[in-house]
Amino acid sequence: MRALVTGGAGFLGSHLCDALLAQGHTVLAVDNLLTGRMANLEHLKHEPRFSLEVQDISEPFDFGAVDYVFDFASPASPVDYLNLPLETLKVGSYGVFHSLDVARKYNARFLLASTSECYGDPLEHPQPESYWGNVNSIGPRSVYDEAKRFGEATTMAYRRYFKVDTRIVRIFNTYGPRLQLNDGRVISNFMKQALRGEPLTVYGDGSQTRSFCYVADEVAGILKLAESNEHLPTNIGNPVEFNMLECARMVLKVTGSASKIAFEPLPEDDPKLRCPDITKARTLLGWEPKIQLEEGLRLSLDYFRKCVEEEKAAQ
């Protein structure tokens, strides 16, 4: 098939492009390169089944017939969406409309990349898809949370009213090679600080939890969902939960760093708990992650070490 991946130059989008190509498909990536990077696609420049169009999907677009639309376009790290609030809201609204219009025009399947941020600071733990969430709709993180919630509503509306064949994946914390060094996410922060010999920044008392899924596992789950007939939101993430202190110590172990741990105040609206209930993915898709945190960090180490070395050389 010919697959269109919006946000195809991003961390997760570029790995999705690789996986689709590995399955034998032709892939068109669309990205405005606001937060996506050409470096993520450099290895595909001589691949005849791959092409890239530089385009802001907040504006209407059409690059010909496609069989599947994977909508992964959005700033996704706290640093990016807090610096680009209006762009985040636009791509989560207009961008989803325009991507769905392409799917509708060509009778293509559609998959929306949504997020565990839809659950906000959850009062139910772990979070099943049936939980409606506890989101601050006017807090600083709301530009991302509410954009994704709106995108889910738009996707369901297109399914109900236009019969578009849709899927929605709620993605939990994902890490691995191509995660930007300075994007503010937990794993990239800890790996960067450990490899620089700097103190690892833990916010609050470090008791807040996250569940980290290695990127190869995440993409495998997304493709399983894409191939299924499930149209309601589905959690894809790793259900093994770590608090921030445990994660920091794991990074120190993997990197061999002698860095200390430094505590800073907890950011506003930072969720205290985050862990997916993946009963649905296990039952419906036969999917669960295979790579646990220590192994995933070791698989990512060379990438982060190279990033730190390149950053140092550029100074």
C-alpha positions in Angstrom: 0.0 0.0 0.0 0.9 3.6 -0.2 1.0 5.1 3.3 1.1 8.7 4.3 2.8 9.6 7.6 2.3 13.2 8.8 5.0 14.1 11.2 7.2 11.6 9.4 10.5 13.4 10.3 9.7 13.3 14.0 11.0 10.8 16.6 8.1 8.3 16.4 7.0 9.2 12.9 10.4 8.4 11.4 10.5 5.0 13.1 7.0 4.3 11.8 8.2 5.1 8.3 11.1 2.6 8.7 8.6 -0.1 9.9 6.2 0.5 7.0 9.0 0.3 4.5 10.2 -2.9 6.1 6.8 -4.4 5.5 7.1 -3.6 1.8 4.9 -0.5 1.6 5.6 2.8 -0.2 5.8 5.7 2.3 5.2 9.4 1.8 6.3 11.5 4.9 4.8 14.9 5.3 6.4 17.3 7.8 6.9 21.1 8.2 10.2 20.4 10.0 9.2 22.7 12.9 10.2 20.0 15.4 10.9 17.1 13.0 14.5 16.7 11.7 15.9 15.8 8.4 18.6 13.8 10.2 15.9 11.3 11.2 15.3 10.5 7.6 18.9 10.8 6.3 19.2 7.0 6.0 16.2 6.9 3.6 17.4 9.4 1.0 18.3 6.7 -1.5 15.2 4.6 -0.8 13.0 4.6 -3.9 9.8 3.7 -2.0 10.2 6.7 0.3 9.5 10.4 -0.3 9.2 13.5 1.8 7.0 16.6 1.3 7.7 19.7 3.4 4.2 20.9 4.3 2.4 22.3 7.2 -0.7 20.2 7.5 -2.5 23.0 9.4 -3.1 24.1 5.8 -5.0 21.9 3.3 -2.8 19.4 1.4 -3.1 16.6 -1.1 -0.3 14.5 -2.6 -2.3 12.0 -4.4 -4.0 8.7 -3.6 -3.0 6.8 -0.5 -4.3 3.7 1.2 -3.5 4.6 4.8 -3.0 7.9 6.6 -1.0 7.9 9.9 -1.5 11.3 11.6 1.6 11.8 13.8 2.1 15.5 13.3 2.5 17.5 16.5 5.0 18.9 18.9 5.1 16.2 21.5 7.7 17.1 24.1 7.0 19.6 26.9 9.7 21.9 25.7 8.3 22.0 22.2 4.6 22.4 22.9 5.1 24.9 25.7 7.2 27.0 23.2 4.8 26.4 20.3 1.4 26.5 21.9 -0.6 27.9 19.0 1.1 25.7 16.5 0.3 22.7 18.7 -3.4 23.6 18.9 -3.6 24.2 15.1 -2.0 20.9 14.1 -4.2 19.1 16.6 -7.3 20.7 15.1 -6.9 21.9 11.5 -4.2 19.4 10.9 -6.4 16.5 11.9 -9.3 17.8 9.8 -7.0 18.1 6.7 -5.5 14.6 7.3 -9.0 13.1 7.7 -10.1 14.9 4.5 -7.3 13.1 2.6 -8.4 9.8 4.0 -12.0 10.5 3.2 -11.2 11.6 -0.4 -9.2 8.4 -1.2 -11.2 6.0 1.0 -8.1 5.3 3.0 -7.8 4.0 6.5 -6.8 6.6 9.1 -4.9 6.3 12.4 -4.6 9.2 14.8 -1.6 9.3 17.2 -3.2 10.4 20.4 -1.6 10.4 23.9 -1.8 9.2 27.5 -2.0 13.0 28.2 -5.7 12.6 27.5 -5.9 11.1 31.0 -4.4 14.2 32.6 -3.4 13.7 36.3 -5.4 10.5 36.6 -7.6 9.6 39.5 -7.8 6.0 38.2 -4.7 3.9 38.1 -3.6 2.2 35.9 -5.5 4.0 33.2 -7.9 1.9 31.0 -9.3 3.3 27.8 -12.7 3.7 29.5 -11.3 6.3 31.9 -12.4 9.9 30.8 -9.5 11.6 32.5 -8.7 14.5 34.8 -7.4 17.3 32.6 -6.8 20.9 33.5 -8.3 22.5 30.3 -6.6 25.9 31.0 -3.3 24.9 32.4 0.0 25.3 30.5 0.0 21.7 29.3 -3.6 22.0 28.0 -2.4 23.1 24.5 -1.2 19.5 24.0 -3.7 17.6 26.1 -6.8 19.4 24.7 -5.5 19.3 21.1 -5.2 15.6 21.3 -8.6 15.2 23.0 -10.1 17.4 20.2 -8.3 15.3 17.6 -9.9 12.2 19.0 -13.4 13.8 18.9 -12.8 14.9 15.3 -11.7 11.4 14.3 -14.8 9.9 15.8 -17.0 12.5 14.2 -15.5 11.6 10.7 -16.2 8.0 11.4 -19.8 8.5 12.5 -20.8 11.1 9.8 -18.5 10.3 6.9 -17.8 6.5 7.5 -14.1 7.1 7.4 -12.3 3.9 8.6 -10.5 5.2 11.6 -8.2 4.1 14.5 -7.0 5.9 17.6 -3.8 5.0 19.5 -3.1 6.5 22.9 0.7 6.5 23.2 2.4 6.4 26.5 6.0 7.6 27.3 8.2 6.3 24.4 12.0 6.5 24.2 14.9 5.3 22.1 17.2 6.5 19.3 16.2 9.8 17.6 14.6 11.2 20.8 15.9 14.8 20.8 18.6 15.5 23.4 17.0 18.7 24.7 13.3 17.9 24.4 12.6 17.9 28.1 11.4 14.3 28.4 12.5 12.2 31.3 14.7 9.7 29.5 16.5 12.3 27.3 17.0 14.6 30.3 18.5 11.8 32.4 20.7 10.4 29.7 22.0 13.8 28.7 22.8 14.8 32.3 24.4 11.5 33.1 26.6 11.5 30.0 27.7 15.1 30.7 28.5 14.3 34.3 25.8 16.7 35.5 23.3 16.1 38.4 20.2 14.3 37.3 17.2 16.6 37.8 14.3 14.9 39.7 11.2 17.0 40.2 9.3 16.9 43.4 10.3 14.1 45.7 10.7 11.7 42.7 7.7 9.5 43.7 5.7 10.4 40.6 5.6 7.5 38.1 5.9 6.9 34.4 5.9 3.8 32.2 8.5 3.7 29.5 8.1 1.9 26.2 11.0 1.3 23.8 10.3 2.7 20.4 10.5 -0.6 18.5 7.8 -2.1 20.8 5.6 1.1 20.5 5.7 1.0 16.7 5.0 -2.8 16.6 1.9 -2.1 18.7 0.8 0.8 16.5 1.0 -1.4 13.4 -0.9 -4.2 15.1 -3.7 -1.6 15.8 -3.5 -0.3 12.3 -4.1 -3.8 10.9 -7.0 -4.5 13.3 -10.7 -3.4 13.0 -10.7 -1.6 16.3 -11.8 2.0 16.0 -12.1 3.0 19.7 -9.0 4.4 21.5 -6.4 1.8 22.4 -3.5 2.2 24.9 -0.1 1.2 23.5 2.6 1.5 26.2 4.6 -0.5 28.7 2.7 -1.3 31.9 5.8 -1.7 34.0 5.9 1.4 36.2 8.9 3.3 37.6 9.1 6.3 39.8 11.5 9.0 38.8 14.1 8.1 41.4 14.1 4.5 40.2 14.5 5.7 36.6 17.3 8.0 37.5 19.2 5.3 39.2 18.7 3.0 36.2 20.2 5.6 33.9 23.2 6.0 36.2 23.7 2.2 36.2 23.5 1.9 32.4 25.7 4.9 31.7 28.2 4.2 34.5 27.9 7.9 35.4 29.0 9.2 38.8 26.4 12.0 38.6 24.4 12.9 41.7 20.6 13.4 41.9 19.3 17.0 42.3 15.7 17.8 43.4 13.7 20.7 41.8 10.1 21.9 42.4 7.4 19.9 40.6 6.2 21.6 37.4 2.5 22.8 37.2 0.1 20.1 36.3 2.8 17.4 36.1 0.9 14.1 36.4 1.7 12.1 39.6 0.9 8.7 38.1 1.0 7.4 34.6 0.7 3.7 33.7 -1.4 2.1 30.9 -3.8 -0.7 31.4 -3.0 -2.7 28.2 -5.6 -5.5 28.7 -7.3 -4.4 25.5 -4.0 -4.5 23.5 -3.1 -7.9 24.9 -6.5 -9.4 24.2 -7.5 -7.7 21.0 -4.1 -7.3 19.3 -2.0 -10.0 20.9 0.5 -7.3 21.7 2.6 -6.4 24.7 6.1 -4.9 25.0 9.1 -7.1 25.0 12.0 -4.7 25.8 12.2 -3.6 29.4 13.7 -0.3 30.6 17.3 -1.4 31.3 17.6 -3.2 28.0 16.0 -0.3 26.1 18.4 2.2 27.8 21.4 0.1 26.7 20.0 0.0 23.2 19.8 3.8 23.2 23.1 4.5 24.9 25.3 4.8 21.8 22.8 7.3 20.2 22.7 9.5 23.3 26.4 9.4 23.7 26.9 10.5 20.1 24.4 13.4 20.6 26.3 14.6 23.6 29.7 14.3 21.8 28.3 16.2 18.8 26.9 18.9 21.0 30.2 19.3 22.8 32.1 19.5 19.5 29.8 22.2 18.3 30.5 24.5 21.3 
